[in-house]
Amino acid sequence: MGPVSGTGNTKGKVRDMIIETRSEGVATLIMNDPEKRNAFSIPMRLALLDKFRELESDPEVRVIVFSGKGDNFCVGGDVTSMGHKPIGEALDRMRIVHDLVRLLAQSSKPKIAAVEGWAVGGGLALALLCDTVVASESARFKAGYGGIGMAPDVGILHTLPARVGRGRALQIFMYDETFDARKALEWGAIDTVVPKGKTLDEAQRLAAILAVKAPLPIALTRSVLSSGLDEVLMREREIQALMFSSADHAEGKAAFFEKRPAKFTGS
């Protein structure tokens, strides 16, 4: 399991990528591309960015619950849109991602992720940008970046070490092994494990608790704990722009589609 290999027709469908419901101060957002396992495609990024901006400016919304439709949370980036890019295009691609990262991590409203199935690469990073992560017993997690010759992104170089410690995060990134919900809970990567199909119920129960608490202390606490994120994003933007033009990324992408082990050369 890794990044998805395609996202189908991505034009004119941005507004359909997110399902939103609201109840008593809680907005629930569901990534809606189950056929592609809710891949973190360009349309999905733009849809999430627009929706989180809208919710941040709405005083009626106190808490956001965030999940994926179908059997998976999000399986990471769309490999078909990756590959060699001019430096300007690569930097602009990261700017869009980082606008979303900052909205998730630094805005005033607390966020709860409800993870069913796979959360890989950018999908794992999105979950970790939330304040509380609820996962089902069947949830599976993987960094997934090294296999396609890319460095970790979407702020995960800040969020994962903050949760599990530098040493554990380094092992997750380097060895790129899948870990299940029980292991993720033991390591501190997630906060709660519930039966399959019950993550949204638990996330909304927790959201209801937060929705009646004083919002300013929560917002200020989130702001303090996001310290250091901007520095990580600056480095990430530079590194990932270089990775898009590397021979190893081209090899990783080719190996992914050809379903074979990649032969990396460090170039």
Long-range contacts (C-beta under 8 A, 24 or more apart in sequence): 1-75, 1-118, 1-120, 1-140, 1-142, 1-178, 2-75, 2-76, 2-120, 2-121, 2-142, 2-144, 2-147, 2-148, 2-256, 3-39, 3-75, 3-76, 3-77, 3-78, 3-79, 3-120, 3-121, 3-122, 3-144, 3-148, 3-256, 4-36, 4-37, 4-39, 4-41, 4-75, 4-76, 4-77, 4-78, 4-79, 5-79, 5-80, 5-256, 5-257, 6-36, 6-78, 6-79, 6-80, 7-33, 7-36, 7-39, 7-41, 7-43, 7-44, 7-78, 7-80, 7-81, 8-35, 8-36, 10-41, 10-42, 10-43, 13-43, 14-43, 14-46, 14-47, 14-50, 15-47, 17-43, 17-44, 17-47, 17-48, 18-47, 18-48, 18-51, 19-69, 20-51, 22-60, 22-61, 23-204, 24-208, 24-211, 25-60, 25-61, 25-62, 25-63, 25-211, 25-212, 26-61, 26-62, 26-63, 26-64, 26-65, 26-204, 26-207, 26-208, 26-211, 27-55, 27-58, 27-61, 27-63, 27-64, 27-65, 28-64, 28-65, 28-66, 28-67, 28-200, 28-204, 29-55, 29-64, 29-65, 29-66, 29-67, 30-67, 30-68, 30-69, 31-67, 31-68, 31-69, 31-73, 31-74, 32-69, 33-69, 34-68, 34-69, 34-70, 34-71, 34-72, 36-75, 36-78, 37-68, 37-70, 37-71, 37-72, 37-74, 37-75, 37-117, 37-118, 38-68, 38-69, 38-70, 38-72, 38-73, 38-74, 38-75, 38-123, 39-74, 39-75, 39-76, 39-77, 39-78, 40-74, 40-76, 40-77, 40-78, 40-121, 40-122, 40-123, 40-126, 40-154, 41-77, 41-78, 41-81, 42-78, 42-81, 42-96, 45-96, 45-97, 45-100, 46-96, 48-100, 49-96, 49-99, 49-100, 49-103, 52-100, 52-103, 52-104, 52-107, 53-103, 55-109, 56-103, 56-107, 56-108, 56-109, 61-109, 62-109, 62-210, 62-211, 62-212, 62-215, 63-109, 63-110, 63-111, 63-112, 63-207, 63-210, 63-211, 64-109, 64-110, 64-111, 64-112, 64-207, 65-111, 65-112, 65-114, 65-200, 65-203, 65-204, 65-207, 66-111, 66-112, 66-113, 66-114, 66-126, 66-130, 67-113, 67-114, 67-115, 67-116, 67-199, 67-200, 67-203, 68-115, 68-116, 68-117, 68-123, 70-117, 71-116, 71-117, 72-116, 72-117, 72-118, 72-119, 72-123, 73-113, 73-114, 73-115, 73-116, 73-117, 73-118, 73-119, 73-123, 73-126, 73-127, 73-139, 74-118, 74-119, 74-120, 74-122, 74-123, 74-126, 74-127, 75-118, 75-119, 75-120, 75-121, 75-123, 76-120, 76-121, 76-122, 76-123, 76-124, 76-144, 77-121, 77-122, 79-148, 79-253, 79-256, 79-257, 82-148, 82-150, 82-244, 82-249, 82-253, 83-244, 83-249, 83-250, 83-253, 84-244, 84-245, 84-249, 84-250, 85-241, 85-244, 85-245, 87-241, 87-245, 90-240, 90-241, 90-244, 90-245, 91-237, 91-241, 93-244, 94-153, 94-236, 94-237, 94-240, 94-241, 95-237, 97-153, 97-154, 98-155, 98-233, 98-236, 98-237, 101-129, 101-154, 101-155, 101-229, 101-233, 102-229, 102-230, 102-233, 104-129, 104-130, 104-155, 105-129, 105-155, 105-158, 105-159, 105-222, 105-226, 105-229, 106-222, 106-223, 106-226, 106-229, 107-222, 108-215, 108-218, 108-219, 108-222, 109-215, 109-219, 110-210, 110-218, 110-222, 112-203, 112-206, 112-207, 112-210, 113-203, 114-199, 114-200, 114-202, 114-203, 115-139, 115-190, 115-199, 116-196, 116-197, 116-199, 118-142, 120-144, 121-145, 121-154, 122-153, 122-154, 124-156, 124-160, 125-152, 125-153, 125-154, 125-155, 125-156, 125-159, 125-160, 126-154, 127-190, 128-155, 128-156, 128-159, 128-160, 128-163, 128-189, 129-154, 129-155, 129-159, 131-222, 132-191, 132-192, 132-203, 132-206, 133-189, 133-190, 133-191, 133-192, 134-190, 134-191, 134-192, 134-193, 134-194, 134-199, 134-202, 134-203, 134-206, 135-181, 135-184, 135-185, 135-190, 135-192, 135-193, 135-194, 135-199, 136-181, 136-193, 136-194, 136-195, 136-196, 136-197, 136-198, 136-199, 137-181, 137-182, 137-193, 137-194, 137-195, 137-196, 138-181, 138-196, 139-180, 139-181, 139-184, 139-190, 139-193, 140-178, 140-179, 140-180, 140-181, 141-178, 141-179, 141-180, 141-181, 141-184, 141-189, 142-176, 142-177, 142-178, 142-179, 143-172, 143-173, 143-176, 144-176, 145-173, 145-176, 146-173, 146-174, 146-176, 147-176, 147-252, 147-255, 147-256, 147-262, 148-249, 148-252, 148-253, 148-256, 148-262, 149-243, 149-246, 149-248, 149-249, 149-250, 149-251, 149-252, 149-253, 149-262, 149-264, 150-240, 150-243, 150-244, 150-249, 150-252, 151-236, 151-239, 151-240, 151-243, 152-236, 153-236, 153-240, 155-229, 155-232, 155-233, 155-236, 157-232, 157-235, 157-236, 158-228, 158-229, 158-232, 158-233, 160-189, 162-225, 163-187, 163-188, 163-189, 164-188, 164-189
